[in-house]
Amino acid sequence: MSSKTESASIPIERGWEDIREGVKRICERFPNAYWVQLDHEAAYPTQFVQALTEAGYLGALIPEEYGGAGLPLSAACAVLETIHDSPCNAAACHAQMYTMGTVLRHGSEAQKRKYLPGIASGALRLQAFGVTEPTTGSDTTQLKTRAEKKGNDRYVINGQKVWTSRVLHSDLMLLLARTTPADQVRKRSEGLSVFLVDLRAAEGREGGKGVEIRKIDAMLNHNTCEVFFDNLEVPAENLIGVEGQGFKYIVDSMNAERILIASESLGDARYFIRRAGDYARERVVFARPIGRNQGVQFPIARAHAQTIAAELVVRKAAALFEAGRDCGAEANMGKMLAAEAAWAAAEACLQTFGGFGYAREYGIERKWRETRLYQTAPISTNMILAYVAQHVLGLPRSY
Ligand SMILES: Cc1cc2nc3c(=O)[nH]c(=O)nc-3n(C[C@H](O)[C@H](O)[C@H](O)COP(=O)(O)OP(=O)(O)OC[C@H]3O[C@@H](n4cnc5c(N)ncnc54)[C@H](O)[C@@H]3O)c2cc1C
């Protein structure tokens, strides 16, 4: 992309240039061939995650008093956007950045002192987030995994989660489970609680038991699993906040998550637009660059316009979040628009590359598969539209 196009693509201050530069240098050490190999082996990008951890990027959002960098959300957005504007993918470790937000905002001082410094340094991996269940899906308040209190000192957990990403590469899991039966709660959003589950003990890694993990063979190398709980004992001190209020805590963390994921989509979009533009200028067919044809140019130009529009909403959402203001609408809309822009860019790019787009060594088809996820997870587009319809436009609740 020429510098003229580049400056036109940044209508507002992106900021954090030093962070972008540092992350870019790390990403350069992990070219497409590294990711192709991992994909082939369905393996986890351990070295990549290690490099980001050692550089301190994954602890960006943890306050300095707990060992993190204490940076604002826009800095973490810059980290993730830069990773995705390269052959790399942050999905292997992005949860380490934001899952801790629930502990930070709702945990006790003792819990924060016990866990956050280890999470900040990477000594403790909090990569797993167990919410989705096979039978209830997007209807989170109806989830069935039960946590029953036994005596004063422990809960016993039974049930199943699905699509729990990175759980095999995590020491801790943030788990949402039911502590009051659904037919006994006053409101649908009550009766669920959040636990910090120590997987090292539970999964048998250190002799414990109660958790069985099965990897899901999926369209992308996301290290995502089914998790079965069979009388798993969790100490009562691992309950986060007040019993029964867990859904509220999870929802509370969602705006930050949406904005961070949207930043990954913006990075993906930029990657595809740059690669498509470069290829369209260089590939000569019928004695001229394919990029001279409007049929090739226009989808790339349209994706670029969509990306710029999405970027404005995402940056506004981050600014509102940092100012402590309500950003639910912007975070949701920004996430949806960025995911759609990335998909438009992915489609334009794959089409521009013709048959070569399907060759793994070009690094297009894998990113194309990866970016598609963000229209489904962590929340699907329809759920965002339902939020906008109900909470922004005042339409009746549809579900
Ligand atoms: C690779 C991957 C990684 C994931 N990682 C995690 C993770 O780490 N932790 C975790 O907890 N979850 C994770 N998920 C789960 C993800 O958040 C869910 O897949 C997603 O929220 C959708 O839930 P579902 O698959 O049950 O779809 P369903 O809820 O069954 O929905 C299916 C479709 O129907 C639509 N739909 C449902 N109800 C309505 C309605 N009322 N109105 C309009 N449309 C509707 C949905 O939008 C969707 O398109 C992951 C998923 C994937 C694929």
The ligand as a Gaussian input file, in Angstrom:
#p B3LYP/6-31G(d) Opt

LIG

0 1
 C      -13.886000     -21.432000      17.304000
 C      -14.813000     -21.062000      18.420000
 C      -14.285000     -20.653000      19.629000
 C      -15.133000     -20.361000      20.703000
 N      -14.596000     -20.055000      21.929000
 C      -15.416000     -19.959000      23.002000
 C      -14.883000     -19.847000      24.320000
 O      -13.666000     -19.795000      24.508000
 N      -15.755000     -19.836000      25.372000
 C      -17.097000     -19.897000      25.195000
 O      -17.827000     -19.862000      26.197000
 N      -17.654000     -19.980000      23.962000
 C      -16.839000     -20.030000      22.866000
 N      -17.375000     -20.168000      21.601000
 C      -18.815000     -20.270000      21.473000
 C      -19.461000     -19.084000      20.762000
 O      -19.465000     -17.971000      21.632000
 C      -20.843000     -19.537000      20.326000
 O      -20.667000     -20.473000      19.278000
 C      -21.708000     -18.401000      19.898000
 O      -21.972000     -17.551000      20.969000
 C      -23.028000     -18.890000      19.295000
 O      -23.610000     -19.859000      20.127000
 P      -24.070000     -21.267000      19.503000
 O      -22.931000     -21.805000      18.713000
 O      -24.635000     -22.117000      20.551000
 O      -25.193000     -20.878000      18.473000
 P      -26.754000     -20.844000      18.750000
 O      -27.062000     -20.053000      19.970000
 O      -27.299000     -22.215000      18.648000
 O      -27.236000     -20.008000      17.469000
 C      -27.157000     -20.552000      16.144000
 C      -27.530000     -19.445000      15.163000
 O      -28.868000     -19.014000      15.429000
 C      -28.879000     -17.622000      15.673000
 N      -29.871000     -17.324000      16.723000
 C      -30.071000     -17.968000      17.886000
 N      -31.065000     -17.398000      18.579000
 C      -31.485000     -16.349000      17.838000
 C      -32.454000     -15.331000      18.025000
 N      -33.239000     -15.277000      19.121000
 N      -32.612000     -14.405000      17.063000
 C      -31.854000     -14.436000      15.940000
 N      -30.894000     -15.365000      15.712000
 C      -30.724000     -16.309000      16.653000
 C      -27.478000     -17.264000      16.132000
 O      -27.184000     -15.915000      15.885000
 C      -26.634000     -18.224000      15.300000
 O      -26.384000     -17.660000      14.038000
 C      -16.542000     -20.421000      20.515000
 C      -17.066000     -20.781000      19.267000
 C      -16.228000     -21.114000      18.239000
 C      -16.831000     -21.566000      16.925000

